[in-house]
Amino acid sequence: MLAGSLGITAIGNRFAPKLALPLGLGAAGLSLAMMALSHMPTLFYMALVLLGLGLALTNTAIAYLGQTVIPAEFRGRVFGLIGASGMAGMPLAMILLGPAADAYGSRLLWLVAAAAVLVSAGVWVVKSRIKLVSLNAY
């Protein structure tokens, strides 16, 4: 997050969070698919690096949008809810997905996660009416 914040500061007004969010989600989704389909450790580790970059871009865009779109009187509540959901979601996901990974294999779970992330990126693009071709709109 620190690197993302410094990166946004460096590029200033050229940062387009509405475009950065689906790009980050797309990178994360593709990396999850690469992790599921790779049979070489080198490719798997490259996918992990891409996943980290995609999630950093996504989280930075979400934080930026949250600070600029959510009214100030609700911002603390919304970010508190997001933080609490993340803290509660991690152990719940481990409880649910640990046995599923043992039963079905982690590769299947990564493919399902990749599909979910890529669909959410597509929904974001459609719902926010982003023009991916032209960056001048931002």
Phi and psi in radians as a Rosetta constraint file:
Dihedral C 1 N 2 CA 2 C 2 CIRCULARHARMONIC -1.106 0.35
Dihedral N 2 CA 2 C 2 N 3 CIRCULARHARMONIC -0.781 0.35
Dihedral C 2 N 3 CA 3 C 3 CIRCULARHARMONIC -1.100 0.35
Dihedral N 3 CA 3 C 3 N 4 CIRCULARHARMONIC -0.683 0.35
Dihedral C 3 N 4 CA 4 C 4 CIRCULARHARMONIC -1.130 0.35
Dihedral N 4 CA 4 C 4 N 5 CIRCULARHARMONIC -0.747 0.35
Dihedral C 4 N 5 CA 5 C 5 CIRCULARHARMONIC -1.119 0.35
Dihedral N 5 CA 5 C 5 N 6 CIRCULARHARMONIC -0.749 0.35
Dihedral C 5 N 6 CA 6 C 6 CIRCULARHARMONIC -1.153 0.35
Dihedral N 6 CA 6 C 6 N 7 CIRCULARHARMONIC -0.630 0.35
Dihedral C 6 N 7 CA 7 C 7 CIRCULARHARMONIC -1.123 0.35
Dihedral N 7 CA 7 C 7 N 8 CIRCULARHARMONIC -0.737 0.35
Dihedral C 7 N 8 CA 8 C 8 CIRCULARHARMONIC -1.117 0.35
Dihedral N 8 CA 8 C 8 N 9 CIRCULARHARMONIC -0.721 0.35
Dihedral C 8 N 9 CA 9 C 9 CIRCULARHARMONIC -1.066 0.35
Dihedral N 9 CA 9 C 9 N 10 CIRCULARHARMONIC -0.693 0.35
Dihedral C 9 N 10 CA 10 C 10 CIRCULARHARMONIC -1.182 0.35
Dihedral N 10 CA 10 C 10 N 11 CIRCULARHARMONIC -0.680 0.35
Dihedral C 10 N 11 CA 11 C 11 CIRCULARHARMONIC -1.576 0.35
Dihedral N 11 CA 11 C 11 N 12 CIRCULARHARMONIC -0.237 0.35
Dihedral C 11 N 12 CA 12 C 12 CIRCULARHARMONIC 1.099 0.35
Dihedral N 12 CA 12 C 12 N 13 CIRCULARHARMONIC -2.303 0.35
Dihedral C 12 N 13 CA 13 C 13 CIRCULARHARMONIC -1.229 0.35
Dihedral N 13 CA 13 C 13 N 14 CIRCULARHARMONIC -0.146 0.35
Dihedral C 13 N 14 CA 14 C 14 CIRCULARHARMONIC -1.354 0.35
Dihedral N 14 CA 14 C 14 N 15 CIRCULARHARMONIC -0.194 0.35
Dihedral C 14 N 15 CA 15 C 15 CIRCULARHARMONIC -1.205 0.35
Dihedral N 15 CA 15 C 15 N 16 CIRCULARHARMONIC 2.198 0.35
Dihedral C 15 N 16 CA 16 C 16 CIRCULARHARMONIC -2.026 0.35
Dihedral N 16 CA 16 C 16 N 17 CIRCULARHARMONIC 1.578 0.35
Dihedral C 16 N 17 CA 17 C 17 CIRCULARHARMONIC -1.114 0.35
Dihedral N 17 CA 17 C 17 N 18 CIRCULARHARMONIC -0.536 0.35
Dihedral C 17 N 18 CA 18 C 18 CIRCULARHARMONIC -1.182 0.35
Dihedral N 18 CA 18 C 18 N 19 CIRCULARHARMONIC -0.422 0.35
Dihedral C 18 N 19 CA 19 C 19 CIRCULARHARMONIC -1.611 0.35
Dihedral N 19 CA 19 C 19 N 20 CIRCULARHARMONIC -0.616 0.35
Dihedral C 19 N 20 CA 20 C 20 CIRCULARHARMONIC -1.134 0.35
Dihedral N 20 CA 20 C 20 N 21 CIRCULARHARMONIC -0.623 0.35
Dihedral C 20 N 21 CA 21 C 21 CIRCULARHARMONIC -1.084 0.35
Dihedral N 21 CA 21 C 21 N 22 CIRCULARHARMONIC -0.932 0.35
Dihedral C 21 N 22 CA 22 C 22 CIRCULARHARMONIC -1.198 0.35
Dihedral N 22 CA 22 C 22 N 23 CIRCULARHARMONIC -0.509 0.35
Dihedral C 22 N 23 CA 23 C 23 CIRCULARHARMONIC -1.155 0.35
Dihedral N 23 CA 23 C 23 N 24 CIRCULARHARMONIC -0.719 0.35
Dihedral C 23 N 24 CA 24 C 24 CIRCULARHARMONIC -1.145 0.35
Dihedral N 24 CA 24 C 24 N 25 CIRCULARHARMONIC -0.751 0.35
Dihedral C 24 N 25 CA 25 C 25 CIRCULARHARMONIC -1.122 0.35
Dihedral N 25 CA 25 C 25 N 26 CIRCULARHARMONIC -0.695 0.35
Dihedral C 25 N 26 CA 26 C 26 CIRCULARHARMONIC -1.089 0.35
Dihedral N 26 CA 26 C 26 N 27 CIRCULARHARMONIC -0.758 0.35
Dihedral C 26 N 27 CA 27 C 27 CIRCULARHARMONIC -1.111 0.35
Dihedral N 27 CA 27 C 27 N 28 CIRCULARHARMONIC -0.720 0.35
Dihedral C 27 N 28 CA 28 C 28 CIRCULARHARMONIC -1.143 0.35
Dihedral N 28 CA 28 C 28 N 29 CIRCULARHARMONIC -0.754 0.35
Dihedral C 28 N 29 CA 29 C 29 CIRCULARHARMONIC -1.112 0.35
Dihedral N 29 CA 29 C 29 N 30 CIRCULARHARMONIC -0.756 0.35
Dihedral C 29 N 30 CA 30 C 30 CIRCULARHARMONIC -1.137 0.35
Dihedral N 30 CA 30 C 30 N 31 CIRCULARHARMONIC -0.648 0.35
Dihedral C 30 N 31 CA 31 C 31 CIRCULARHARMONIC -1.192 0.35
Dihedral N 31 CA 31 C 31 N 32 CIRCULARHARMONIC -0.651 0.35
Dihedral C 31 N 32 CA 32 C 32 CIRCULARHARMONIC -1.113 0.35
Dihedral N 32 CA 32 C 32 N 33 CIRCULARHARMONIC -0.703 0.35
Dihedral C 32 N 33 CA 33 C 33 CIRCULARHARMONIC -1.136 0.35
Dihedral N 33 CA 33 C 33 N 34 CIRCULARHARMONIC -0.705 0.35
Dihedral C 33 N 34 CA 34 C 34 CIRCULARHARMONIC -1.079 0.35
Dihedral N 34 CA 34 C 34 N 35 CIRCULARHARMONIC -0.707 0.35
Dihedral C 34 N 35 CA 35 C 35 CIRCULARHARMONIC -1.099 0.35
Dihedral N 35 CA 35 C 35 N 36 CIRCULARHARMONIC -0.706 0.35
Dihedral C 35 N 36 CA 36 C 36 CIRCULARHARMONIC -1.213 0.35
Dihedral N 36 CA 36 C 36 N 37 CIRCULARHARMONIC -0.605 0.35
Dihedral C 36 N 37 CA 37 C 37 CIRCULARHARMONIC -1.697 0.35
Dihedral N 37 CA 37 C 37 N 38 CIRCULARHARMONIC -0.199 0.35
Dihedral C 37 N 38 CA 38 C 38 CIRCULARHARMONIC -1.396 0.35
Dihedral N 38 CA 38 C 38 N 39 CIRCULARHARMONIC 2.508 0.35
Dihedral C 38 N 39 CA 39 C 39 CIRCULARHARMONIC -2.089 0.35
Dihedral N 39 CA 39 C 39 N 40 CIRCULARHARMONIC 0.138 0.35
Dihedral C 39 N 40 CA 40 C 40 CIRCULARHARMONIC -2.067 0.35
Dihedral N 40 CA 40 C 40 N 41 CIRCULARHARMONIC 2.307 0.35
Dihedral C 40 N 41 CA 41 C 41 CIRCULARHARMONIC -1.021 0.35
Dihedral N 41 CA 41 C 41 N 42 CIRCULARHARMONIC -0.633 0.35
Dihedral C 41 N 42 CA 42 C 42 CIRCULARHARMONIC -1.093 0.35
Dihedral N 42 CA 42 C 42 N 43 CIRCULARHARMONIC -0.784 0.35
Dihedral C 42 N 43 CA 43 C 43 CIRCULARHARMONIC -1.145 0.35
Dihedral N 43 CA 43 C 43 N 44 CIRCULARHARMONIC -0.655 0.35
Dihedral C 43 N 44 CA 44 C 44 CIRCULARHARMONIC -1.091 0.35
Dihedral N 44 CA 44 C 44 N 45 CIRCULARHARMONIC -0.780 0.35
Dihedral C 44 N 45 CA 45 C 45 CIRCULARHARMONIC -1.203 0.35
Dihedral N 45 CA 45 C 45 N 46 CIRCULARHARMONIC -0.595 0.35
Dihedral C 45 N 46 CA 46 C 46 CIRCULARHARMONIC -1.109 0.35
Dihedral N 46 CA 46 C 46 N 47 CIRCULARHARMONIC -0.673 0.35
Dihedral C 46 N 47 CA 47 C 47 CIRCULARHARMONIC -1.136 0.35
Dihedral N 47 CA 47 C 47 N 48 CIRCULARHARMONIC -0.654 0.35
Dihedral C 47 N 48 CA 48 C 48 CIRCULARHARMONIC -1.111 0.35
Dihedral N 48 CA 48 C 48 N 49 CIRCULARHARMONIC -0.678 0.35
Dihedral C 48 N 49 CA 49 C 49 CIRCULARHARMONIC -1.127 0.35
Dihedral N 49 CA 49 C 49 N 50 CIRCULARHARMONIC -0.772 0.35
Dihedral C 49 N 50 CA 50 C 50 CIRCULARHARMONIC -1.093 0.35
Dihedral N 50 CA 50 C 50 N 51 CIRCULARHARMONIC -0.665 0.35
Dihedral C 50 N 51 CA 51 C 51 CIRCULARHARMONIC -1.078 0.35
Dihedral N 51 CA 51 C 51 N 52 CIRCULARHARMONIC -0.779 0.35
Dihedral C 51 N 52 CA 52 C 52 CIRCULARHARMONIC -1.071 0.35
Dihedral N 52 CA 52 C 52 N 53 CIRCULARHARMONIC -0.752 0.35
Dihedral C 52 N 53 CA 53 C 53 CIRCULARHARMONIC -1.152 0.35
Dihedral N 53 CA 53 C 53 N 54 CIRCULARHARMONIC -0.733 0.35
Dihedral C 53 N 54 CA 54 C 54 CIRCULARHARMONIC -1.118 0.35
Dihedral N 54 CA 54 C 54 N 55 CIRCULARHARMONIC -0.760 0.35
Dihedral C 54 N 55 CA 55 C 55 CIRCULARHARMONIC -1.197 0.35
Dihedral N 55 CA 55 C 55 N 56 CIRCULARHARMONIC -0.623 0.35
Dihedral C 55 N 56 CA 56 C 56 CIRCULARHARMONIC -1.109 0.35
Dihedral N 56 CA 56 C 56 N 57 CIRCULARHARMONIC -0.754 0.35
Dihedral C 56 N 57 CA 57 C 57 CIRCULARHARMONIC -1.137 0.35
Dihedral N 57 CA 57 C 57 N 58 CIRCULARHARMONIC -0.743 0.35
Dihedral C 57 N 58 CA 58 C 58 CIRCULARHARMONIC -1.114 0.35
Dihedral N 58 CA 58 C 58 N 59 CIRCULARHARMONIC -0.858 0.35
Dihedral C 58 N 59 CA 59 C 59 CIRCULARHARMONIC -1.121 0.35
Dihedral N 59 CA 59 C 59 N 60 CIRCULARHARMONIC -0.658 0.35
Dihedral C 59 N 60 CA 60 C 60 CIRCULARHARMONIC -1.142 0.35
Dihedral N 60 CA 60 C 60 N 61 CIRCULARHARMONIC -0.738 0.35
Dihedral C 60 N 61 CA 61 C 61 CIRCULARHARMONIC -1.143 0.35
Dihedral N 61 CA 61 C 61 N 62 CIRCULARHARMONIC -0.703 0.35
Dihedral C 61 N 62 CA 62 C 62 CIRCULARHARMONIC -1.115 0.35
Dihedral N 62 CA 62 C 62 N 63 CIRCULARHARMONIC -0.782 0.35
Dihedral C 62 N 63 CA 63 C 63 CIRCULARHARMONIC -1.096 0.35
Dihedral N 63 CA 63 C 63 N 64 CIRCULARHARMONIC -0.743 0.35
Dihedral C 63 N 64 CA 64 C 64 CIRCULARHARMONIC -1.115 0.35
Dihedral N 64 CA 64 C 64 N 65 CIRCULARHARMONIC -0.826 0.35
Dihedral C 64 N 65 CA 65 C 65 CIRCULARHARMONIC -1.110 0.35
Dihedral N 65 CA 65 C 65 N 66 CIRCULARHARMONIC -0.713 0.35
Dihedral C 65 N 66 CA 66 C 66 CIRCULARHARMONIC -1.063 0.35
Dihedral N 66 CA 66 C 66 N 67 CIRCULARHARMONIC -0.674 0.35
Dihedral C 66 N 67 CA 67 C 67 CIRCULARHARMONIC -1.341 0.35
Dihedral N 67 CA 67 C 67 N 68 CIRCULARHARMONIC -0.367 0.35
Dihedral C 67 N 68 CA 68 C 68 CIRCULARHARMONIC -1.817 0.35
Dihedral N 68 CA 68 C 68 N 69 CIRCULARHARMONIC -0.395 0.35
Dihedral C 68 N 69 CA 69 C 69 CIRCULARHARMONIC -1.771 0.35
Dihedral N 69 CA 69 C 69 N 70 CIRCULARHARMONIC -0.673 0.35
Dihedral C 69 N 70 CA 70 C 70 CIRCULARHARMONIC -1.329 0.35
Dihedral N 70 CA 70 C 70 N 71 CIRCULARHARMONIC 2.279 0.35
Dihedral C 70 N 71 CA 71 C 71 CIRCULARHARMONIC -1.022 0.35
Dihedral N 71 CA 71 C 71 N 72 CIRCULARHARMONIC 2.541 0.35
Dihedral C 71 N 72 CA 72 C 72 CIRCULARHARMONIC -0.995 0.35
Dihedral N 72 CA 72 C 72 N 73 CIRCULARHARMONIC -0.626 0.35
Dihedral C 72 N 73 CA 73 C 73 CIRCULARHARMONIC -1.238 0.35
Dihedral N 73 CA 73 C 73 N 74 CIRCULARHARMONIC -0.285 0.35
Dihedral C 73 N 74 CA 74 C 74 CIRCULARHARMONIC -1.884 0.35
Dihedral N 74 CA 74 C 74 N 75 CIRCULARHARMONIC -0.175 0.35
Dihedral C 74 N 75 CA 75 C 75 CIRCULARHARMONIC -1.000 0.35
Dihedral N 75 CA 75 C 75 N 76 CIRCULARHARMONIC -0.801 0.35
Dihedral C 75 N 76 CA 76 C 76 CIRCULARHARMONIC -1.084 0.35
Dihedral N 76 CA 76 C 76 N 77 CIRCULARHARMONIC -0.717 0.35
Dihedral C 76 N 77 CA 77 C 77 CIRCULARHARMONIC -1.147 0.35
Dihedral N 77 CA 77 C 77 N 78 CIRCULARHARMONIC -0.764 0.35
Dihedral C 77 N 78 CA 78 C 78 CIRCULARHARMONIC -1.153 0.35
Dihedral N 78 CA 78 C 78 N 79 CIRCULARHARMONIC -0.831 0.35
Dihedral C 78 N 79 CA 79 C 79 CIRCULARHARMONIC -1.176 0.35
Dihedral N 79 CA 79 C 79 N 80 CIRCULARHARMONIC -0.557 0.35
Dihedral C 79 N 80 CA 80 C 80 CIRCULARHARMONIC -1.126 0.35
Dihedral N 80 CA 80 C 80 N 81 CIRCULARHARMONIC -0.732 0.35
Dihedral C 80 N 81 CA 81 C 81 CIRCULARHARMONIC -1.152 0.35
Dihedral N 81 CA 81 C 81 N 82 CIRCULARHARMONIC -0.702 0.35
Dihedral C 81 N 82 CA 82 C 82 CIRCULARHARMONIC -1.111 0.35
Dihedral N 82 CA 82 C 82 N 83 CIRCULARHARMONIC -0.783 0.35
Dihedral C 82 N 83 CA 83 C 83 CIRCULARHARMONIC -1.118 0.35
Dihedral N 83 CA 83 C 83 N 84 CIRCULARHARMONIC -0.761 0.35
Dihedral C 83 N 84 CA 84 C 84 CIRCULARHARMONIC -1.132 0.35
Dihedral N 84 CA 84 C 84 N 85 CIRCULARHARMONIC -0.681 0.35
Dihedral C 84 N 85 CA 85 C 85 CIRCULARHARMONIC -1.109 0.35
Dihedral N 85 CA 85 C 85 N 86 CIRCULARHARMONIC -0.715 0.35
Dihedral C 85 N 86 CA 86 C 86 CIRCULARHARMONIC -1.142 0.35
Dihedral N 86 CA 86 C 86 N 87 CIRCULARHARMONIC -0.707 0.35
Dihedral C 86 N 87 CA 87 C 87 CIRCULARHARMONIC -1.220 0.35
Dihedral N 87 CA 87 C 87 N 88 CIRCULARHARMONIC -0.664 0.35
Dihedral C 87 N 88 CA 88 C 88 CIRCULARHARMONIC -1.347 0.35
Dihedral N 88 CA 88 C 88 N 89 CIRCULARHARMONIC -0.577 0.35
Dihedral C 88 N 89 CA 89 C 89 CIRCULARHARMONIC -1.200 0.35
Dihedral N 89 CA 89 C 89 N 90 CIRCULARHARMONIC -0.558 0.35
Dihedral C 89 N 90 CA 90 C 90 CIRCULARHARMONIC -1.125 0.35
Dihedral N 90 CA 90 C 90 N 91 CIRCULARHARMONIC -0.924 0.35
Dihedral C 90 N 91 CA 91 C 91 CIRCULARHARMONIC -1.170 0.35
Dihedral N 91 CA 91 C 91 N 92 CIRCULARHARMONIC -0.582 0.35
Dihedral C 91 N 92 CA 92 C 92 CIRCULARHARMONIC -1.122 0.35
Dihedral N 92 CA 92 C 92 N 93 CIRCULARHARMONIC -0.699 0.35
Dihedral C 92 N 93 CA 93 C 93 CIRCULARHARMONIC -1.121 0.35
Dihedral N 93 CA 93 C 93 N 94 CIRCULARHARMONIC -0.684 0.35
Dihedral C 93 N 94 CA 94 C 94 CIRCULARHARMONIC -1.125 0.35
Dihedral N 94 CA 94 C 94 N 95 CIRCULARHARMONIC -0.707 0.35
Dihedral C 94 N 95 CA 95 C 95 CIRCULARHARMONIC -1.116 0.35
Dihedral N 95 CA 95 C 95 N 96 CIRCULARHARMONIC -0.730 0.35
Dihedral C 95 N 96 CA 96 C 96 CIRCULARHARMONIC -1.404 0.35
Dihedral N 96 CA 96 C 96 N 97 CIRCULARHARMONIC -0.743 0.35
Dihedral C 96 N 97 CA 97 C 97 CIRCULARHARMONIC -1.531 0.35
Dihedral N 97 CA 97 C 97 N 98 CIRCULARHARMONIC -0.364 0.35
Dihedral C 97 N 98 CA 98 C 98 CIRCULARHARMONIC -1.029 0.35
Dihedral N 98 CA 98 C 98 N 99 CIRCULARHARMONIC -0.954 0.35
Dihedral C 98 N 99 CA 99 C 99 CIRCULARHARMONIC -1.113 0.35
Dihedral N 99 CA 99 C 99 N 100 CIRCULARHARMONIC -0.591 0.35
Dihedral C 99 N 100 CA 100 C 100 CIRCULARHARMONIC -1.146 0.35
Dihedral N 100 CA 100 C 100 N 101 CIRCULARHARMONIC -0.665 0.35
Dihedral C 100 N 101 CA 101 C 101 CIRCULARHARMONIC -1.153 0.35
Dihedral N 101 CA 101 C 101 N 102 CIRCULARHARMONIC -0.659 0.35
Dihedral C 101 N 102 CA 102 C 102 CIRCULARHARMONIC -1.163 0.35
Dihedral N 102 CA 102 C 102 N 103 CIRCULARHARMONIC -0.693 0.35
Dihedral C 102 N 103 CA 103 C 103 CIRCULARHARMONIC -1.346 0.35
Dihedral N 103 CA 103 C 103 N 104 CIRCULARHARMONIC -0.731 0.35
Dihedral C 103 N 104 CA 104 C 104 CIRCULARHARMONIC -1.942 0.35
Dihedral N 104 CA 104 C 104 N 105 CIRCULARHARMONIC -0.249 0.35
Dihedral C 104 N 105 CA 105 C 105 CIRCULARHARMONIC 1.665 0.35
Dihedral N 105 CA 105 C 105 N 106 CIRCULARHARMONIC 2.539 0.35
Dihedral C 105 N 106 CA 106 C 106 CIRCULARHARMONIC -1.241 0.35
Dihedral N 106 CA 106 C 106 N 107 CIRCULARHARMONIC -0.468 0.35
Dihedral C 106 N 107 CA 107 C 107 CIRCULARHARMONIC -1.074 0.35
Dihedral N 107 CA 107 C 107 N 108 CIRCULARHARMONIC -0.693 0.35
Dihedral C 107 N 108 CA 108 C 108 CIRCULARHARMONIC -1.130 0.35
Dihedral N 108 CA 108 C 108 N 109 CIRCULARHARMONIC -0.723 0.35
Dihedral C 108 N 109 CA 109 C 109 CIRCULARHARMONIC -1.127 0.35
Dihedral N 109 CA 109 C 109 N 110 CIRCULARHARMONIC -0.670 0.35
Dihedral C 109 N 110 CA 110 C 110 CIRCULARHARMONIC -1.131 0.35
Dihedral N 110 CA 110 C 110 N 111 CIRCULARHARMONIC -0.670 0.35
Dihedral C 110 N 111 CA 111 C 111 CIRCULARHARMONIC -1.151 0.35
Dihedral N 111 CA 111 C 111 N 112 CIRCULARHARMONIC -0.732 0.35
Dihedral C 111 N 112 CA 112 C 112 CIRCULARHARMONIC -1.111 0.35
Dihedral N 112 CA 112 C 112 N 113 CIRCULARHARMONIC -0.752 0.35
Dihedral C 112 N 113 CA 113 C 113 CIRCULARHARMONIC -1.103 0.35
Dihedral N 113 CA 113 C 113 N 114 CIRCULARHARMONIC -0.713 0.35
Dihedral C 113 N 114 CA 114 C 114 CIRCULARHARMONIC -1.062 0.35
Dihedral N 114 CA 114 C 114 N 115 CIRCULARHARMONIC -0.773 0.35
Dihedral C 114 N 115 CA 115 C 115 CIRCULARHARMONIC -1.103 0.35
Dihedral N 115 CA 115 C 115 N 116 CIRCULARHARMONIC -0.756 0.35
Dihedral C 115 N 116 CA 116 C 116 CIRCULARHARMONIC -1.109 0.35
Dihedral N 116 CA 116 C 116 N 117 CIRCULARHARMONIC -0.727 0.35
Dihedral C 116 N 117 CA 117 C 117 CIRCULARHARMONIC -1.205 0.35
Dihedral N 117 CA 117 C 117 N 118 CIRCULARHARMONIC -0.732 0.35
Dihedral C 117 N 118 CA 118 C 118 CIRCULARHARMONIC -1.178 0.35
Dihedral N 118 CA 118 C 118 N 119 CIRCULARHARMONIC -0.650 0.35
Dihedral C 118 N 119 CA 119 C 119 CIRCULARHARMONIC -1.127 0.35
Dihedral N 119 CA 119 C 119 N 120 CIRCULARHARMONIC -0.724 0.35
Dihedral C 119 N 120 CA 120 C 120 CIRCULARHARMONIC -1.138 0.35
Dihedral N 120 CA 120 C 120 N 121 CIRCULARHARMONIC -0.613 0.35
Dihedral C 120 N 121 CA 121 C 121 CIRCULARHARMONIC -1.133 0.35
Dihedral N 121 CA 121 C 121 N 122 CIRCULARHARMONIC -0.732 0.35
Dihedral C 121 N 122 CA 122 C 122 CIRCULARHARMONIC -1.122 0.35
Dihedral N 122 CA 122 C 122 N 123 CIRCULARHARMONIC -0.710 0.35
Dihedral C 122 N 123 CA 123 C 123 CIRCULARHARMONIC -1.110 0.35
Dihedral N 123 CA 123 C 123 N 124 CIRCULARHARMONIC -0.706 0.35
Dihedral C 123 N 124 CA 124 C 124 CIRCULARHARMONIC -1.063 0.35
Dihedral N 124 CA 124 C 124 N 125 CIRCULARHARMONIC -0.773 0.35
Dihedral C 124 N 125 CA 125 C 125 CIRCULARHARMONIC -1.093 0.35
Dihedral N 125 CA 125 C 125 N 126 CIRCULARHARMONIC -0.788 0.35
Dihedral C 125 N 126 CA 126 C 126 CIRCULARHARMONIC -1.196 0.35
Dihedral N 126 CA 126 C 126 N 127 CIRCULARHARMONIC -0.811 0.35
Dihedral C 126 N 127 CA 127 C 127 CIRCULARHARMONIC -1.200 0.35
Dihedral N 127 CA 127 C 127 N 128 CIRCULARHARMONIC -0.599 0.35
Dihedral C 127 N 128 CA 128 C 128 CIRCULARHARMONIC -1.618 0.35
Dihedral N 128 CA 128 C 128 N 129 CIRCULARHARMONIC -0.027 0.35
Dihedral C 128 N 129 CA 129 C 129 CIRCULARHARMONIC 0.949 0.35
Dihedral N 129 CA 129 C 129 N 130 CIRCULARHARMONIC 0.868 0.35
Dihedral C 129 N 130 CA 130 C 130 CIRCULARHARMONIC -1.378 0.35
Dihedral N 130 CA 130 C 130 N 131 CIRCULARHARMONIC 2.387 0.35
Dihedral C 130 N 131 CA 131 C 131 CIRCULARHARMONIC -1.690 0.35
Dihedral N 131 CA 131 C 131 N 132 CIRCULARHARMONIC 1.750 0.35
Dihedral C 131 N 132 CA 132 C 132 CIRCULARHARMONIC -1.255 0.35
Dihedral N 132 CA 132 C 132 N 133 CIRCULARHARMONIC -0.288 0.35
Dihedral C 132 N 133 CA 133 C 133 CIRCULARHARMONIC -1.383 0.35
Dihedral N 133 CA 133 C 133 N 134 CIRCULARHARMONIC -0.688 0.35
Dihedral C 133 N 134 CA 134 C 134 CIRCULARHARMONIC -1.905 0.35
Dihedral N 134 CA 134 C 134 N 135 CIRCULARHARMONIC 2.102 0.35
Dihedral C 134 N 135 CA 135 C 135 CIRCULARHARMONIC -1.539 0.35
Dihedral N 135 CA 135 C 135 N 136 CIRCULARHARMONIC -0.110 0.35
Dihedral C 135 N 136 CA 136 C 136 CIRCULARHARMONIC -1.267 0.35
Dihedral N 136 CA 136 C 136 N 137 CIRCULARHARMONIC -0.239 0.35
Dihedral C 136 N 137 CA 137 C 137 CIRCULARHARMONIC -1.280 0.35
Dihedral N 137 CA 137 C 137 N 138 CIRCULARHARMONIC -0.179 0.35
